[in-house]
């Protein structure tokens, strides 16, 4: 007979299967994100990056030059 405590404990097989399912799901998410990144043309990607950089530069006030030591 199994005790009540032993029956309530998950088996190592179930924990292993749950871990493998988690790893597989993470792999699917990563692959989907990478595929979306590859669909962008290099020129379009470069243009987006330049726009983001210009927006960041516009938001930040210029820093004063630090004096030389």
PDB file of N, CA, C and O in Angstrom, chain B, residues numbered from 101:
ATOM      1  N   UNK B 101       0.831  -1.190   0.000  1.00  0.00           N
ATOM      2  CA  UNK B 101       0.000   0.000   0.000  1.00  0.00           C
ATOM      3  C   UNK B 101       0.874   1.252   0.000  1.00  0.00           C
ATOM      4  O   UNK B 101       1.928   1.299   0.634  1.00  0.00           O
ATOM      5  N   UNK B 102       0.409   2.257  -0.724  1.00  0.00           N
ATOM      6  CA  UNK B 102       1.113   3.545  -0.714  1.00  0.00           C
ATOM      7  C   UNK B 102       0.483   4.434   0.340  1.00  0.00           C
ATOM      8  O   UNK B 102      -0.733   4.433   0.532  1.00  0.00           O
ATOM      9  N   UNK B 103       1.311   5.173   1.002  1.00  0.00           N
ATOM     10  CA  UNK B 103       0.781   6.088   2.013  1.00  0.00           C
ATOM     11  C   UNK B 103       0.186   7.316   1.331  1.00  0.00           C
ATOM     12  O   UNK B 103       0.426   7.565   0.150  1.00  0.00           O
ATOM     13  N   UNK B 104      -0.577   8.060   2.081  1.00  0.00           N
ATOM     14  CA  UNK B 104      -1.216   9.265   1.542  1.00  0.00           C
ATOM     15  C   UNK B 104      -0.172  10.292   1.119  1.00  0.00           C
ATOM     16  O   UNK B 104      -0.346  10.961   0.100  1.00  0.00           O
ATOM     17  N   UNK B 105       0.906  10.429   1.881  1.00  0.00           N
ATOM     18  CA  UNK B 105       1.969  11.385   1.546  1.00  0.00           C
ATOM     19  C   UNK B 105       2.664  10.979   0.253  1.00  0.00           C
ATOM     20  O   UNK B 105       2.992  11.838  -0.566  1.00  0.00           O
ATOM     21  N   UNK B 106       2.892   9.684   0.058  1.00  0.00           N
ATOM     22  CA  UNK B 106       3.554   9.223  -1.167  1.00  0.00           C
ATOM     23  C   UNK B 106       2.649   9.421  -2.372  1.00  0.00           C
ATOM     24  O   UNK B 106       3.137   9.724  -3.460  1.00  0.00           O
ATOM     25  N   UNK B 107       1.365   9.260  -2.207  1.00  0.00           N
ATOM     26  CA  UNK B 107       0.430   9.440  -3.316  1.00  0.00           C
ATOM     27  C   UNK B 107       0.313  10.912  -3.707  1.00  0.00           C
ATOM     28  O   UNK B 107       0.073  11.219  -4.875  1.00  0.00           O
ATOM     29  N   UNK B 108       0.477  11.820  -2.758  1.00  0.00           N
ATOM     30  CA  UNK B 108       0.350  13.253  -3.035  1.00  0.00           C
ATOM     31  C   UNK B 108       1.598  13.813  -3.704  1.00  0.00           C
ATOM     32  O   UNK B 108       1.530  14.852  -4.360  1.00  0.00           O
ATOM     33  N   UNK B 109       2.735  13.141  -3.550  1.00  0.00           N
ATOM     34  CA  UNK B 109       3.983  13.609  -4.164  1.00  0.00           C
ATOM     35  C   UNK B 109       3.975  13.326  -5.659  1.00  0.00           C
ATOM     36  O   UNK B 109       3.616  12.221  -6.065  1.00  0.00           O
ATOM     37  N   UNK B 110       4.362  14.291  -6.492  1.00  0.00           N
ATOM     38  CA  UNK B 110       4.432  14.009  -7.927  1.00  0.00           C
ATOM     39  C   UNK B 110       5.617  13.087  -8.219  1.00  0.00           C
ATOM     40  O   UNK B 110       6.651  13.153  -7.553  1.00  0.00           O
ATOM     41  N   UNK B 111       5.453  12.251  -9.198  1.00  0.00           N
ATOM     42  CA  UNK B 111       6.541  11.335  -9.526  1.00  0.00           C
ATOM     43  C   UNK B 111       7.617  12.079 -10.313  1.00  0.00           C
ATOM     44  O   UNK B 111       7.352  13.122 -10.910  1.00  0.00           O
ATOM     45  N   UNK B 112       8.822  11.537 -10.307  1.00  0.00           N
ATOM     46  CA  UNK B 112       9.939  12.151 -11.029  1.00  0.00           C
ATOM     47  C   UNK B 112       9.681  12.138 -12.524  1.00  0.00           C
ATOM     48  O   UNK B 112      10.137  13.031 -13.238  1.00  0.00           O
ATOM     49  N   UNK B 113       8.960  11.146 -13.004  1.00  0.00           N
ATOM     50  CA  UNK B 113       8.648  11.081 -14.436  1.00  0.00           C
ATOM     51  C   UNK B 113       7.768  12.263 -14.844  1.00  0.00           C
ATOM     52  O   UNK B 113       7.992  12.883 -15.884  1.00  0.00           O
ATOM     53  N   UNK B 114       6.778  12.566 -14.026  1.00  0.00           N
ATOM     54  CA  UNK B 114       5.905  13.697 -14.352  1.00  0.00           C
ATOM     55  C   UNK B 114       6.665  15.017 -14.312  1.00  0.00           C
ATOM     56  O   UNK B 114       6.460  15.884 -15.162  1.00  0.00           O
ATOM     57  N   UNK B 115       7.535  15.164 -13.332  1.00  0.00           N
ATOM     58  CA  UNK B 115       8.346  16.388 -13.260  1.00  0.00           C
ATOM     59  C   UNK B 115       9.269  16.504 -14.471  1.00  0.00           C
ATOM     60  O   UNK B 115       9.453  17.598 -15.006  1.00  0.00           O
ATOM     61  N   UNK B 116       9.843  15.396 -14.903  1.00  0.00           N
ATOM     62  CA  UNK B 116      10.708  15.402 -16.083  1.00  0.00           C
ATOM     63  C   UNK B 116       9.946  15.759 -17.342  1.00  0.00           C
ATOM     64  O   UNK B 116      10.426  16.531 -18.171  1.00  0.00           O
ATOM     65  N   UNK B 117       8.750  15.193 -17.483  1.00  0.00           N
ATOM     66  CA  UNK B 117       7.928  15.503 -18.659  1.00  0.00           C
ATOM     67  C   UNK B 117       7.502  16.962 -18.659  1.00  0.00           C
ATOM     68  O   UNK B 117       7.486  17.602 -19.711  1.00  0.00           O
ATOM     69  N   UNK B 118       7.159  17.493 -17.497  1.00  0.00           N
ATOM     70  CA  UNK B 118       6.777  18.906 -17.406  1.00  0.00           C
ATOM     71  C   UNK B 118       7.960  19.803 -17.763  1.00  0.00           C
ATOM     72  O   UNK B 118       7.792  20.816 -18.443  1.00  0.00           O
ATOM     73  N   UNK B 119       9.146  19.436 -17.310  1.00  0.00           N
ATOM     74  CA  UNK B 119      10.341  20.212 -17.644  1.00  0.00           C
ATOM     75  C   UNK B 119      10.628  20.186 -19.127  1.00  0.00           C
ATOM     76  O   UNK B 119      10.963  21.213 -19.717  1.00  0.00           O
ATOM     77  N   UNK B 120      10.500  19.016 -19.738  1.00  0.00           N
ATOM     78  CA  UNK B 120      10.731  18.905 -21.188  1.00  0.00           C
ATOM     79  C   UNK B 120       9.702  19.711 -21.973  1.00  0.00           C
ATOM     80  O   UNK B 120      10.036  20.324 -22.987  1.00  0.00           O
ATOM     81  N   UNK B 121       8.456  19.713 -21.512  1.00  0.00           N
ATOM     82  CA  UNK B 121       7.422  20.500 -22.185  1.00  0.00           C
ATOM     83  C   UNK B 121       7.734  21.994 -22.078  1.00  0.00           C
ATOM     84  O   UNK B 121       7.509  22.745 -23.026  1.00  0.00           O
ATOM     85  N   UNK B 122       8.243  22.419 -20.938  1.00  0.00           N
ATOM     86  CA  UNK B 122       8.620  23.821 -20.772  1.00  0.00           C
ATOM     87  C   UNK B 122       9.756  24.226 -21.680  1.00  0.00           C
ATOM     88  O   UNK B 122       9.738  25.313 -22.259  1.00  0.00           O
ATOM     89  N   UNK B 123      10.745  23.361 -21.810  1.00  0.00           N
ATOM     90  CA  UNK B 123      11.878  23.646 -22.707  1.00  0.00           C
ATOM     91  C   UNK B 123      11.406  23.718 -24.147  1.00  0.00           C
ATOM     92  O   UNK B 123      11.826  24.603 -24.893  1.00  0.00           O
ATOM     93  N   UNK B 124      10.542  22.802 -24.546  1.00  0.00           N
ATOM     94  CA  UNK B 124      10.025  22.805 -25.920  1.00  0.00           C
ATOM     95  C   UNK B 124       9.212  24.067 -26.193  1.00  0.00           C
ATOM     96  O   UNK B 124       9.335  24.662 -27.263  1.00  0.00           O
ATOM     97  N   UNK B 125       8.383  24.478 -25.234  1.00  0.00           N
ATOM     98  CA  UNK B 125       7.575  25.686 -25.424  1.00  0.00           C
ATOM     99  C   UNK B 125       8.464  26.923 -25.540  1.00  0.00           C
ATOM    100  O   UNK B 125       8.188  27.814 -26.343  1.00  0.00           O
ATOM    101  N   UNK B 126       9.521  26.977 -24.748  1.00  0.00           N
ATOM    102  CA  UNK B 126      10.451  28.106 -24.830  1.00  0.00           C
ATOM    103  C   UNK B 126      11.136  28.136 -26.193  1.00  0.00           C
ATOM    104  O   UNK B 126      11.323  29.205 -26.774  1.00  0.00           O
ATOM    105  N   UNK B 127      11.505  26.975 -26.696  1.00  0.00           N
ATOM    106  CA  UNK B 127      12.131  26.897 -28.021  1.00  0.00           C
ATOM    107  C   UNK B 127      11.206  27.392 -29.114  1.00  0.00           C
ATOM    108  O   UNK B 127      11.650  28.056 -30.051  1.00  0.00           O
ATOM    109  N   UNK B 128       9.925  27.077 -29.004  1.00  0.00           N
ATOM    110  CA  UNK B 128       8.953  27.531 -30.002  1.00  0.00           C
ATOM    111  C   UNK B 128       8.841  29.048 -29.987  1.00  0.00           C
ATOM    112  O   UNK B 128       8.792  29.678 -31.043  1.00  0.00           O
ATOM    113  N   UNK B 129       8.802  29.631 -28.807  1.00  0.00           N
ATOM    114  CA  UNK B 129       8.694  31.095 -28.693  1.00  0.00           C
ATOM    115  C   UNK B 129       9.931  31.768 -29.276  1.00  0.00           C
ATOM    116  O   UNK B 129       9.813  32.752 -30.006  1.00  0.00           O
ATOM    117  N   UNK B 130      11.108  31.251 -28.963  1.00  0.00           N
ATOM    118  CA  UNK B 130      12.353  31.835 -29.480  1.00  0.00           C
ATOM    119  C   UNK B 130      12.399  31.722 -31.001  1.00  0.00           C
ATOM    120  O   UNK B 130      12.763  32.682 -31.681  1.00  0.00           O
ATOM    121  N   UNK B 131      12.033  30.563 -31.539  1.00  0.00           N
ATOM    122  CA  UNK B 131      12.050  30.375 -32.994  1.00  0.00           C
ATOM    123  C   UNK B 131      11.067  31.326 -33.669  1.00  0.00           C
ATOM    124  O   UNK B 131      11.369  31.869 -34.732  1.00  0.00           O
ATOM    125  N   UNK B 132       9.916  31.532 -33.082  1.00  0.00           N
ATOM    126  CA  UNK B 132       8.920  32.422 -33.676  1.00  0.00           C
ATOM    127  C   UNK B 132       9.437  33.859 -33.692  1.00  0.00           C
ATOM    128  O   UNK B 132       9.241  34.577 -34.673  1.00  0.00           O
ATOM    129  N   UNK B 133      10.096  34.281 -32.612  1.00  0.00           N
ATOM    130  CA  UNK B 133      10.634  35.640 -32.559  1.00  0.00           C
ATOM    131  C   UNK B 133      11.752  35.830 -33.575  1.00  0.00           C
ATOM    132  O   UNK B 133      11.819  36.874 -34.224  1.00  0.00           O
ATOM    133  N   UNK B 134      12.615  34.859 -33.722  1.00  0.00           N
ATOM    134  CA  UNK B 134      13.714  34.986 -34.688  1.00  0.00           C
ATOM    135  C   UNK B 134      13.212  35.005 -36.117  1.00  0.00           C
ATOM    136  O   UNK B 134      13.742  35.733 -36.957  1.00  0.00           O
ATOM    137  N   UNK B 135      12.188  34.207 -36.399  1.00  0.00           N
ATOM    138  CA  UNK B 135      11.632  34.175 -37.752  1.00  0.00           C
ATOM    139  C   UNK B 135      11.038  35.534 -38.091  1.00  0.00           C
ATOM    140  O   UNK B 135      11.171  35.999 -39.223  1.00  0.00           O
ATOM    141  N   UNK B 136      10.385  36.177 -37.128  1.00  0.00           N
ATOM    142  CA  UNK B 136       9.810  37.502 -37.376  1.00  0.00           C
ATOM    143  C   UNK B 136      10.904  38.524 -37.646  1.00  0.00           C
ATOM    144  O   UNK B 136      10.707  39.432 -38.453  1.00  0.00           O
ATOM    145  N   UNK B 137      12.047  38.396 -36.992  1.00  0.00           N
ATOM    146  CA  UNK B 137      13.143  39.334 -37.209  1.00  0.00           C
ATOM    147  C   UNK B 137      13.757  39.145 -38.594  1.00  0.00           C
ATOM    148  O   UNK B 137      14.162  40.123 -39.223  1.00  0.00           O
ATOM    149  N   UNK B 138      13.831  37.926 -39.071  1.00  0.00           N
ATOM    150  CA  UNK B 138      14.471  37.662 -40.359  1.00  0.00           C
ATOM    151  C   UNK B 138      13.637  38.148 -41.532  1.00  0.00           C
ATOM    152  O   UNK B 138      14.177  38.356 -42.619  1.00  0.00           O
ATOM    153  N   UNK B 139      12.326  38.338 -41.343  1.00  0.00           N
ATOM    154  CA  UNK B 139      11.459  38.739 -42.440  1.00  0.00           C
ATOM    155  C   UNK B 139      11.626  40.204 -42.813  1.00  0.00           C
ATOM    156  O   UNK B 139      11.074  40.642 -43.822  1.00  0.00           O
ATOM    157  N   UNK B 140      12.374  40.975 -42.027  1.00  0.00           N
ATOM    158  CA  UNK B 140      12.561  42.403 -42.290  1.00  0.00           C
ATOM    159  C   UNK B 140      13.748  42.576 -43.242  1.00  0.00           C
ATOM    160  O   UNK B 140      14.808  41.980 -43.053  1.00  0.00           O
ATOM    161  N   UNK B 141      13.545  43.397 -44.257  1.00  0.00           N
ATOM    162  CA  UNK B 141      14.623  43.688 -45.204  1.00  0.00           C
ATOM    163  C   UNK B 141      15.720  44.490 -44.503  1.00  0.00           C
ATOM    164  O   UNK B 141      15.419  45.290 -43.617  1.00  0.00           O
ATOM    165  N   UNK B 142      16.974  44.295 -44.880  1.00  0.00           N
ATOM    166  CA  UNK B 142      18.068  45.021 -44.217  1.00  0.00           C
ATOM    167  C   UNK B 142      17.917  46.542 -44.304  1.00  0.00           C
ATOM    168  O   UNK B 142      18.199  47.238 -43.329  1.00  0.00           O
ATOM    169  N   UNK B 143      17.484  47.060 -45.430  1.00  0.00           N
ATOM    170  CA  UNK B 143      17.314  48.505 -45.572  1.00  0.00           C
ATOM    171  C   UNK B 143      16.233  49.041 -44.643  1.00  0.00           C
ATOM    172  O   UNK B 143      16.374  50.113 -44.056  1.00  0.00           O
ATOM    173  N   UNK B 144      15.142  48.271 -44.519  1.00  0.00           N
ATOM    174  CA  UNK B 144      14.056  48.682 -43.633  1.00  0.00           C
ATOM    175  C   UNK B 144      14.503  48.647 -42.175  1.00  0.00           C
ATOM    176  O   UNK B 144      14.166  49.536 -41.393  1.00  0.00           O
ATOM    177  N   UNK B 145      15.256  47.624 -41.820  1.00  0.00           N
ATOM    178  CA  UNK B 145      15.766  47.512 -40.457  1.00  0.00           C
ATOM    179  C   UNK B 145      16.703  48.673 -40.137  1.00  0.00           C
ATOM    180  O   UNK B 145      16.618  49.262 -39.059  1.00  0.00           O
ATOM    181  N   UNK B 146      17.593  49.003 -41.066  1.00  0.00           N
ATOM    182  CA  UNK B 146      18.526  50.112 -40.869  1.00  0.00           C
ATOM    183  C   UNK B 146      17.759  51.425 -40.686  1.00  0.00           C
ATOM    184  O   UNK B 146      18.104  52.243 -39.834  1.00  0.00           O
ATOM    185  N   UNK B 147      16.708  51.612 -41.504  1.00  0.00           N
ATOM    186  CA  UNK B 147      15.903  52.827 -41.412  1.00  0.00           C
ATOM    187  C   UNK B 147      15.213  52.925 -40.047  1.00  0.00           C
ATOM    188  O   UNK B 147      15.180  53.997 -39.443  1.00  0.00           O
ATOM    189  N   UNK B 148      14.665  51.812 -39.566  1.00  0.00           N
ATOM    190  CA  UNK B 148      14.014  51.796 -38.249  1.00  0.00           C
ATOM    191  C   UNK B 148      15.000  52.141 -37.139  1.00  0.00           C
ATOM    192  O   UNK B 148      14.681  52.910 -36.232  1.00  0.00           O
ATOM    193  N   UNK B 149      16.193  51.569 -37.216  1.00  0.00           N
ATOM    194  CA  UNK B 149      17.197  51.838 -36.189  1.00  0.00           C
ATOM    195  C   UNK B 149      17.610  53.306 -36.178  1.00  0.00           C
ATOM    196  O   UNK B 149      17.779  53.898 -35.112  1.00  0.00           O
ATOM    197  N   UNK B 150      17.774  53.893 -37.364  1.00  0.00           N
ATOM    198  CA  UNK B 150      18.126  55.315 -37.439  1.00  0.00           C
ATOM    199  C   UNK B 150      17.010  56.187 -36.863  1.00  0.00           C
ATOM    200  O   UNK B 150      17.282  57.181 -36.190  1.00  0.00           O
ATOM    201  N   UNK B 151      15.751  55.814 -37.127  1.00  0.00           N
ATOM    202  CA  UNK B 151      14.627  56.574 -36.574  1.00  0.00           C
ATOM    203  C   UNK B 151      14.612  56.485 -35.052  1.00  0.00           C
ATOM    204  O   UNK B 151      14.391  57.489 -34.375  1.00  0.00           O
ATOM    205  N   UNK B 152      14.845  55.290 -34.507  1.00  0.00           N
ATOM    206  CA  UNK B 152      14.859  55.125 -33.055  1.00  0.00           C
ATOM    207  C   UNK B 152      15.993  55.920 -32.421  1.00  0.00           C
ATOM    208  O   UNK B 152      15.812  56.537 -31.371  1.00  0.00           O
ATOM    209  N   UNK B 153      17.167  55.905 -33.059  1.00  0.00           N
ATOM    210  CA  UNK B 153      18.300  56.663 -32.536  1.00  0.00           C
ATOM    211  C   UNK B 153      18.010  58.157 -32.548  1.00  0.00           C
ATOM    212  O   UNK B 153      18.340  58.864 -31.596  1.00  0.00           O
ATOM    213  N   UNK B 154      17.396  58.637 -33.619  1.00  0.00           N
ATOM    214  CA  UNK B 154      17.063  60.063 -33.701  1.00  0.00           C
ATOM    215  C   UNK B 154      16.046  60.434 -32.633  1.00  0.00           C
ATOM    216  O   UNK B 154      16.128  61.521 -32.060  1.00  0.00           O
ATOM    217  N   UNK B 155      15.084  59.550 -32.351  1.00  0.00           N
ATOM    218  CA  UNK B 155      14.078  59.830 -31.329  1.00  0.00           C
ATOM    219  C   UNK B 155      14.722  59.882 -29.942  1.00  0.00           C
ATOM    220  O   UNK B 155      14.356  60.722 -29.119  1.00  0.00           O
ATOM    221  N   UNK B 156      15.663  59.000 -29.685  1.00  0.00           N
ATOM    222  CA  UNK B 156      16.350  58.990 -28.387  1.00  0.00           C
ATOM    223  C   UNK B 156      17.197  60.241 -28.226  1.00  0.00           C
ATOM    224  O   UNK B 156      17.206  60.856 -27.160  1.00  0.00           O
ATOM    225  N   UNK B 157      17.909  60.621 -29.285  1.00  0.00           N
ATOM    226  CA  UNK B 157      18.740  61.828 -29.228  1.00  0.00           C
ATOM    227  C   UNK B 157      17.886  63.077 -29.010  1.00  0.00           C
ATOM    228  O   UNK B 157      18.311  64.008 -28.327  1.00  0.00           O
ATOM    229  N   UNK B 158      16.689  63.099 -29.586  1.00  0.00           N
ATOM    230  CA  UNK B 158      15.804  64.261 -29.443  1.00  0.00           C
ATOM    231  C   UNK B 158      15.263  64.368 -28.019  1.00  0.00           C
ATOM    232  O   UNK B 158      15.013  65.474 -27.541  1.00  0.00           O
ATOM    233  N   UNK B 159      15.078  63.240 -27.336  1.00  0.00           N
ATOM    234  CA  UNK B 159      14.522  63.244 -25.980  1.00  0.00           C
ATOM    235  C   UNK B 159      15.543  63.668 -24.931  1.00  0.00           C
ATOM    236  O   UNK B 159      15.173  64.285 -23.933  1.00  0.00           O
ATOM    237  N   UNK B 160      16.800  63.355 -25.133  1.00  0.00           N
ATOM    238  CA  UNK B 160      17.825  63.616 -24.121  1.00  0.00           C
ATOM    239  C   UNK B 160      18.465  64.982 -24.350  1.00  0.00           C
ATOM    240  O   UNK B 160      18.862  65.311 -25.468  1.00  0.00           O
ATOM    241  N   UNK B 161      18.563  65.778 -23.279  1.00  0.00           N
ATOM    242  CA  UNK B 161      19.258  67.058 -23.431  1.00  0.00           C
ATOM    243  C   UNK B 161      20.761  66.805 -23.597  1.00  0.00           C
ATOM    244  O   UNK B 161      21.278  65.810 -23.090  1.00  0.00           O
ATOM    245  N   UNK B 162      21.449  67.678 -24.287  1.00  0.00           N
ATOM    246  CA  UNK B 162      22.899  67.458 -24.449  1.00  0.00           C
ATOM    247  C   UNK B 162      23.615  67.587 -23.118  1.00  0.00           C
ATOM    248  O   UNK B 162      23.282  68.447 -22.302  1.00  0.00           O
ATOM    249  N   UNK B 163      24.603  66.726 -22.901  1.00  0.00           N
ATOM    250  CA  UNK B 163      25.378  66.765 -21.660  1.00  0.00           C
ATOM    251  C   UNK B 163      26.543  67.752 -21.843  1.00  0.00           C
ATOM    252  O   UNK B 163      27.140  67.827 -22.916  1.00  0.00           O
ATOM    253  N   UNK B 164      26.851  68.495 -20.793  1.00  0.00           N
ATOM    254  CA  UNK B 164      28.011  69.384 -20.901  1.00  0.00           C
ATOM    255  C   UNK B 164      29.300  68.572 -20.972  1.00  0.00           C
ATOM    256  O   UNK B 164      29.397  67.480 -20.413  1.00  0.00           O
ATOM    257  N   UNK B 165      30.275  69.122 -21.662  1.00  0.00           N
ATOM    258  CA  UNK B 165      31.564  68.437 -21.792  1.00  0.00           C
ATOM    259  C   UNK B 165      32.244  68.387 -20.432  1.00  0.00           C
ATOM    260  O   UNK B 165      32.214  69.356 -19.673  1.00  0.00           O
ATOM    261  N   UNK B 166      32.855  67.251 -20.134  1.00  0.00           N
ATOM    262  CA  UNK B 166      33.566  67.114 -18.857  1.00  0.00           C
ATOM    263  C   UNK B 166      34.950  67.760 -18.998  1.00  0.00           C
ATOM    264  O   UNK B 166      35.584  67.646 -20.048  1.00  0.00           O
ATOM    265  N   UNK B 167      35.414  68.433 -17.946  1.00  0.00           N
ATOM    266  CA  UNK B 167      36.744  69.059 -18.042  1.00  0.00           C
ATOM    267  C   UNK B 167      37.840  67.993 -18.099  1.00  0.00           C
ATOM    268  O   UNK B 167      37.721  66.921 -17.505  1.00  0.00           O
ATOM    269  N   UNK B 168      38.881  68.311 -18.810  1.00  0.00           N
ATOM    270  CA  UNK B 168      40.009  67.377 -18.923  1.00  0.00           C
ATOM    271  C   UNK B 168      40.768  67.336 -17.602  1.00  0.00           C
ATOM    272  O   UNK B 168      40.902  68.367 -16.942  1.00  0.00           O
ATOM    273  N   UNK B 169      41.263  66.179 -17.206  1.00  0.00           N
ATOM    274  CA  UNK B 169      41.981  66.084 -15.901  1.00  0.00           C
ATOM    275  C   UNK B 169      43.334  66.738 -15.935  1.00  0.00           C
ATOM    276  O   UNK B 169      44.044  66.740 -14.929  1.00  0.00           O
TER     277      UNK B 169
END
